[in-house]
Structures are given as C-alpha cells and as structure tokens.
Amino acid sequence: MMPGRRKRKGQLIVLSGPSGVGKSTVIAELLSLREKIHFSVSYTTREPRVGEENGVNYNFVDRPTFEEMIRRDELLEYAEYVNHYYGTSLKVIQEKLEAGIDVLLDIEVKGAGTVRRKCPDAVLIYIIPPSFEELSRRLHGRHTDSEEVIARRLAKAREEYAHIGEYDYIVVNDKVSVAAGEILSILTAEDCRTKNRINLIEGDNAL
C-alpha cells in the first residue's frame, strides 16, 4: 500500500491449519513483519495451555458464557472442536475493516466456511505441515495432550484436508520465517488488486 494512503476497507484474512502445525508461531512472525493488521483474538471454552494468556492467545470463557454469545448473535462464526467451542467476535471485526485495517483470523475449517459464505471477499489460507509424520512429532513435542487426544487431532487433520480445495492459498510451514514470508507476499498481492486501489485514481487523483 502506498505511504500515507489508507485503504477504503480492510481485508479479512483467514488462517487455518491442523492443531500442531504452528499457526500461532507463524502469526507472531507475520505480525512482526506487517503493520496495520489486527489479529482477532478468538473466544474459546477450553482451558489455557502452559504459557497462554487470556486476551492474548484466546479469550477464555466458560461454556454458559459462550452459549449466551451465540444466543445474542454476537459471533461472526463459531464451531465446536474436540469438545470445546471456538468463535469470533463480529463487532470488533466490523469496526477494524471499516477503518481500513486488515483483520487476521485463526479459525478451523468449519468456521472458515461460514466466513466465506458471510464474507465472500475474505482471503482463506491453509497452513500445512511438511508431512503427517512431522505433525505427529510436533503434537507429541508439546507435551500437553494425551495419546488419545493426539490421535483425535491427527484424525481431525485428515478430515480437514478434504476441504483444502475451498481455500485460496496453501502455505507449508517447514520453516516459520519462510511460511510467514509467503503469507506476507499473498497479502501484498491482495493489496494490489484493482478493487483495493481504484480509489487512488478517483476524484482528485484522476488523470
């Protein structure tokens, strides 16, 4: 984006990928490389993992609170994954996009499908591991889940792979800096789309 030029509307970006692929690490790297991008912190009913902070990694709430948010239609999308709810606040996203700020969502496949239906212009990116063997190694290396939970996560990953064709881009997270760089390139290309820059030649800028 040209210096001093504010986009007419922000871009909604969805990042998905199987548990253990390293989305959080890639996102942290991406946010350090790109300005004017808001990471939407999802709500979840699961317990925080070691090192996670409320309001930073997730907004941790109990199940009754989450279900009340559903009843009040306060969520852009929500889904239940491995017996826990995950969802995205609608109000915050709308405010940021209208202010010309890009919004980044970290959500699973079902939620991404909901976003696609409600926001057709959203950019969907799926992050994959170099192999399933590597994904299994990473899940075991976290030392946070039982073998039963890890097996469920791997099975869920295989199910999600059937939906990858619904995404606009695939990024392989073999090395975090490379994966973040690829996503940055995708977002730069999206910024250059005619629909996002047509305002630069309208009005006072018209030839």
C-alpha positions as CSV (number, residue, x, y, z in Angstrom):
1,M,0.0,0.0,0.0
2,M,1.3,3.5,-0.9
3,P,2.7,5.5,2.0
4,G,0.0,7.8,3.5
5,R,-2.8,6.1,1.7
6,R,-5.5,4.4,3.8
7,K,-7.3,1.6,2.2
8,R,-11.0,2.1,1.7
9,K,-11.7,-1.1,3.6
10,G,-9.6,-3.6,5.4
11,Q,-9.0,-7.1,4.1
12,L,-10.4,-10.1,6.1
13,I,-7.8,-12.9,6.2
14,V,-8.5,-16.4,7.5
15,L,-5.7,-18.7,8.5
16,S,-6.5,-22.3,9.2
17,G,-4.4,-25.5,9.7
18,P,-4.4,-28.6,11.8
19,S,-3.6,-28.4,15.5
20,G,0.2,-28.6,16.0
21,V,1.1,-27.1,12.6
22,G,2.5,-24.0,14.3
23,K,-0.1,-21.4,13.4
24,S,0.5,-19.3,16.5
25,T,4.2,-19.1,15.8
26,V,3.7,-18.2,12.2
27,I,1.1,-15.5,13.1
28,A,3.5,-13.9,15.7
29,E,6.2,-13.7,13.0
30,L,3.7,-12.3,10.5
31,L,2.5,-9.6,12.9
32,S,6.2,-8.6,13.5
33,L,6.6,-8.1,9.7
34,R,3.4,-6.3,8.7
35,E,1.9,-3.1,10.2
36,K,-1.8,-2.2,10.2
37,I,-3.1,-5.7,10.7
38,H,-5.3,-6.6,13.6
39,F,-5.2,-10.2,15.0
40,S,-8.7,-11.1,16.1
41,V,-8.4,-13.0,19.4
42,S,-11.0,-15.8,19.3
43,Y,-13.1,-16.9,22.2
44,T,-12.9,-20.5,23.5
45,T,-14.2,-22.7,26.2
46,R,-11.1,-24.8,26.5
47,E,-8.6,-24.4,29.4
48,P,-5.4,-22.3,28.7
49,R,-2.3,-24.2,27.9
50,V,1.0,-23.5,29.6
51,G,2.3,-20.1,28.6
52,E,-1.1,-18.9,27.1
53,E,-2.6,-15.6,28.3
54,N,-6.2,-14.6,28.4
55,G,-6.9,-11.8,25.8
56,V,-3.6,-12.6,24.0
57,N,-3.8,-16.1,22.7
58,Y,-7.6,-16.5,23.3
59,N,-10.4,-15.0,25.3
60,F,-11.1,-17.9,27.7
61,V,-14.7,-18.1,28.8
62,D,-16.9,-20.8,30.3
63,R,-19.5,-22.7,28.2
64,P,-22.6,-20.9,29.5
65,T,-21.0,-17.5,28.6
66,F,-20.1,-18.7,25.1
67,E,-23.6,-20.1,24.6
68,E,-25.1,-16.7,25.6
69,M,-22.9,-15.0,23.0
70,I,-24.4,-17.5,20.4
71,R,-27.9,-16.6,21.5
72,R,-27.2,-12.9,21.2
73,D,-25.8,-13.4,17.7
74,E,-22.5,-11.7,18.7
75,L,-20.3,-14.1,16.7
76,L,-19.2,-14.0,13.0
77,E,-18.6,-17.7,13.3
78,Y,-18.3,-20.4,15.9
79,A,-17.7,-24.1,15.9
80,E,-17.1,-27.0,18.4
81,Y,-13.8,-28.7,18.1
82,V,-12.6,-31.6,20.3
83,N,-15.4,-30.9,22.7
84,H,-14.7,-27.1,23.1
85,Y,-16.3,-24.1,21.5
86,Y,-14.3,-21.6,19.4
87,G,-15.7,-18.4,18.0
88,T,-15.0,-14.9,16.6
89,S,-16.5,-11.6,17.7
90,L,-18.4,-9.8,14.9
91,K,-18.4,-6.3,16.3
92,V,-14.6,-5.9,16.6
93,I,-14.0,-7.2,13.1
94,Q,-16.5,-4.8,11.5
95,E,-15.0,-1.8,13.2
96,K,-11.5,-2.6,12.1
97,L,-12.4,-3.4,8.5
98,E,-14.4,-0.2,8.2
99,A,-11.4,1.7,9.5
100,G,-9.3,0.3,6.6
101,I,-7.4,-2.1,8.9
102,D,-6.8,-5.7,7.8
103,V,-8.1,-8.4,10.2
104,L,-6.5,-11.7,10.7
105,L,-8.5,-14.7,12.0
106,D,-7.1,-18.0,13.2
107,I,-10.0,-20.4,12.8
108,E,-10.8,-24.0,11.9
109,V,-12.2,-25.3,8.6
110,K,-15.9,-25.2,9.5
111,G,-15.7,-21.6,10.8
112,A,-13.7,-20.7,7.7
113,G,-16.6,-22.0,5.6
114,T,-19.0,-19.8,7.5
115,V,-16.8,-16.8,7.0
116,R,-16.6,-17.5,3.2
117,R,-20.4,-17.5,3.0
118,K,-20.8,-14.3,5.0
119,C,-17.8,-12.5,3.6
120,P,-17.1,-13.7,0.1
121,D,-14.1,-11.3,-0.3
122,A,-12.2,-12.9,2.6
123,V,-8.8,-14.4,1.8
124,L,-8.5,-18.0,3.0
125,I,-5.1,-19.5,3.7
126,Y,-4.5,-23.1,4.9
127,I,-1.2,-23.9,6.6
128,I,0.0,-27.5,6.3
129,P,3.0,-29.3,7.9
130,P,5.7,-30.8,5.7
131,S,4.2,-34.3,6.4
132,F,1.8,-36.0,8.8
133,E,4.8,-37.6,10.5
134,E,6.1,-34.2,11.3
135,L,2.7,-33.1,12.5
136,S,2.6,-36.1,14.9
137,R,6.1,-35.2,16.1
138,R,5.1,-31.6,16.9
139,L,2.0,-32.7,18.7
140,H,3.9,-35.1,20.9
141,G,6.6,-32.5,21.4
142,R,4.2,-30.1,23.1
143,H,3.7,-32.5,26.0
144,T,0.2,-31.0,26.6
145,D,-2.1,-33.7,25.3
146,S,-2.7,-37.4,26.0
147,E,-2.2,-40.1,23.3
148,E,-6.0,-40.3,22.9
149,V,-6.3,-36.5,22.3
150,I,-3.3,-36.5,19.9
151,A,-4.9,-39.4,17.9
152,R,-8.2,-37.4,17.7
153,R,-6.3,-34.3,16.5
154,L,-4.5,-36.3,13.8
155,A,-7.8,-37.8,12.7
156,K,-9.4,-34.4,12.6
157,A,-6.5,-33.1,10.5
158,R,-7.1,-35.8,7.9
159,E,-10.8,-34.8,7.8
160,E,-9.8,-31.2,7.3
161,Y,-7.6,-32.0,4.4
162,A,-10.7,-32.9,2.4
163,H,-11.7,-29.2,2.5
164,I,-8.3,-27.6,1.5
165,G,-9.7,-27.1,-2.0
166,E,-12.1,-24.5,-0.6
167,Y,-9.1,-22.3,0.4
168,D,-7.4,-19.7,-1.9
169,Y,-3.8,-20.5,-0.9
170,I,-1.8,-23.3,0.8
171,V,1.4,-22.5,2.8
172,V,3.8,-25.1,4.0
173,N,5.2,-24.4,7.5
174,D,8.5,-26.2,7.3
175,K,10.4,-23.0,8.4
176,V,8.5,-20.3,10.2
177,S,10.2,-17.4,8.6
178,V,9.5,-18.8,5.1
179,A,5.9,-19.5,5.9
180,A,5.3,-16.0,7.3
181,G,7.1,-14.6,4.2
182,E,4.8,-16.4,1.9
183,I,1.7,-15.1,3.7
184,L,3.1,-11.6,3.6
185,S,3.5,-12.0,-0.2
186,I,-0.1,-13.1,-0.5
187,L,-1.3,-10.1,1.5
188,T,0.8,-7.7,-0.6
189,A,-0.6,-9.1,-3.8
190,E,-4.2,-8.8,-2.4
191,D,-3.5,-5.1,-1.6
192,C,-2.6,-4.6,-5.2
193,R,-5.9,-5.8,-6.6
194,T,-7.7,-3.2,-8.6
195,K,-10.7,-3.1,-6.3
196,N,-8.4,-2.2,-3.4
197,R,-6.6,0.6,-5.3
198,I,-9.2,2.1,-7.6
199,N,-9.7,4.9,-5.2
200,L,-6.1,6.1,-5.9
201,I,-7.2,7.2,-9.4
202,E,-10.6,8.6,-8.5
203,G,-11.5,12.1,-7.6
204,D,-8.5,14.4,-7.2
205,N,-6.2,11.7,-8.5
206,A,-8.0,11.1,-11.8
207,L,-6.0,11.7,-14.9
